Amino acid sequence: MLVPVGGGGLIAGIAVAVKAITPDVQVIGVQVAGHDWAARRKGHAPTESNGPTVAEGIAVKHAGVLTGQIVDVLVDDVLVVSDDAVEEAVAMYLEYEKVVTEGAGAASLACLLEHRGRFAGQTCALVLSGGNIDLRLLSGIALRDLARTGRTARVSVMVDDRPGALASVVRAISDAGGNIIELDHVRHRSDVPSRRAMLEVEIELAGATELDRLVQVLRADGFEPKLSG
């Protein structure tokens, strides 16, 4: 059983109940990088955060006195996950289960994704502990997931500044199955040579395979596309 760990109250209560009923079931806590007091108490090396975490609900530096003692005795292990894994888990719940969850609530699924080798072949129960997430944060996570999975991309292509150049790039994007969301035709910028233009195109596609095909099609047509998120 994978349980998010903040101050330790939730996992302490679950561990007391689970170990009383089925002592053989492992209770494993999940913390986010940089907020790993319980993992350190289980002998794991300290981790560092890269900045503010999307899992604010478990961003706790210290245990409660009583809950910490219960974690020490009854919790089998505590694993740490990255913010990237938490974002991926939030997006997966939203897309596949149609469930809105906050970062802390999705930490157990993030653990399964990031430490999948440890749990291969086992039956795992995931505690989803909350859905208190700001809509702006949720939309950002969803958009980054589209970019991460190749379903949206921003492509920059340098072309000759002449009639028909834009049409040739648009045709290549269409041939690869891409749909243009936004397009900027840039001439007057210091990194764009005279008689040339930079096309910056935001595209949606079916996935990473189609994105690879788009790059191949553009290169076959003589362009040198550059990808950004």
N, C-alpha and C positions, 0 to 999 in steps of 0.2 A: 504494500500500500504506500503510495507516494503522497506526501502531505506538505503543503507550503508551510514555512517556518518564519514567523516574524519575531514576536516576543516569546513564543513557545506555548501559548495557551491552547491553541487548537490541536497541535500535535500531542501535547501532554494528555489532554482529555481523550483523544482517539487512541493513544498508546495504552492508557489504563484500561479502556474498554476492550480493545482488540486482544491484548495479552491475557486478559482475564477469561475471554471466551475461546480464543484460538491462539495459544501461545506460539505456535509454529509459524504464524504469519509474520513476515518481516514488515516493520514500520520504518519507512525511510523518509527523512525530512528533505526538503528542497529549499535552498536559499539562493539569492542572487549575488553575483560577484561584488565584493566590497562590503557585503553585509552578511558575514559568515561566522558569527560567534559560535553557532552550534556545530558547524563543520570543523572548526578549529578544535573544539572540545572533543571531537571524535578522532583527532589526530591528523586531519588534513592540513596542508600548507595554507597560509593566508592568501587571499586573493585581493586584487585591486579592481576598483571600479573605474570605468572610462568616463564617468560623469554622472549626471542625474539618471536614475533608473526609471523604466516604465513600470516597474513592480514596486511602486511606492508603499503598498500595503505590507510588504515584508522587508522594507529597508530599515531594519532595526539593528542597532549596534550591540545591544546587551540583552541578556535574558532576564526574565523575571526570576526572583530567588527560588520560589517553589517550582515553577515550570522548568527552570534549568536543571534542577535536581531530578525531575521526572525524565527529562530528555536524556540525561546522563545514564539513567538506569534502564529505561524501557525502550528507547529508540535505538534501532539496530545500526543505523548509519545516517549521515546527512551529506548530501551532494550539492554542489554549487553549479549554477547555470549562468550563461551569459545573457545579456539583454537581447542580443540577436535571436537567441532561442526562444526567449519569452515573447518577442514580437511575432515570430513564426507561429508559436502556439496560439496566440490571440487570433491571428489571421485564419488559422486552420479551424478553430472553433467557429468562427464567424462564417467561413465559406462552406464547411462540410456539415457541421452540426446545427447551423443557424442559431448559435448561442453567442450572446455578447458577454464577454468576460473581461475583467480588469487584468492587468499584468500579473499581480500577485496571485489571482485566482487561476491563471493559466500556467503557473510555475511547475505544477506536477507534470503536465503534458510536455513542457519544455525540457524537463529532466528526462523523460522517456525519449525525446528526440535527440538530445545531446549525449545521452549515455546509453544509447539503444543496445550496444553490444552487451552491456551488463544484464539487460533484462530480456534478451532474446530467448524465446521459447518458454517464457514464464507468463502466468496470468497476473495482470497488474490492475489494481484499482486506483483511480486517480481522483483525488479530492479537488473539486472545482469550488473555490471558496468565496467567490464574489464577482459582481458585475458592475462595480462602481467606477466607470471610466468616462472621461471627458470625451465628448463627441469629436472635438478637433484632434485629440490624440488618437482616437480610434480610426478616424479617416486617414490620418497620416500613416498609421501602421498598415492599413489596407492598401494605400497607394504604393508604399515601399515594397509590400509583398508582391504587387503586380510587377514592379520593376525587377525585383529579385528573381522572379520566376519567368522572366522574359516575355511577359504579357503586355508590358509597355516599355518603350525605350525612347531615348532621345538620340537621334543620329545627326551628325554634322557631315556635310559633303561640300567640298570645294568644287565649283563649276566655272566654266567660262561665262562671262557676262554677255550673253548673246541670246537672241530669240531661240526658243526650243530647248534650252538647257534645263530649265525647270521641268518642262514636260517629260524629258527623258528620265529624270530622277523619280518623278511621280509615277511614271509607267513602271519603272523597276520595282517600286514599293508595292504597287498594285499586283504585279506578277508574283511577288513573294507572299501575297495574302495579307499585306499590311493595310491598316486603315489610318489615314492621317487625321490626327486630332488638332494639331497646331503646326503652323509653318512660318518661319521667319526668313526673309530674303535680305541678307546683310551685305551691303557694299562698303559703307563708309566706316571701317574699323581699322585700327592700326595693323592688325595681323592679316588683313585681307589685301592681297596685291591688286594693283590697278588692272582693270579689265577682267577681274575675277569677282566672284560672289560666293559667299558662304550661305548654304542652305542649312538651317537648323530645324529639324523636323521631329515632332513628337508623334509617335506611332503606337497603335495598339495592335497586338498580334495574338494568335492562339497560344503561343508558348515559346520556349527556348529554341525548339527545333525550327520554327518559322523564322525566328530572329537570326539564327545561323544562316538560313537559306537567303534571307534578305541581304545579309552582308556578302554572301557569295554572288548573288545576282548583281549587286552594285559593283563589285570588283570586276566581274565579267564584262560589265559595260564600261570599264575604264575609270571608275571612281575609286577613291580611297576613303571609305566611310570611317568615322570615329564615333564610338558609342559612349554615352554617359547614362547615368541612372534615370 
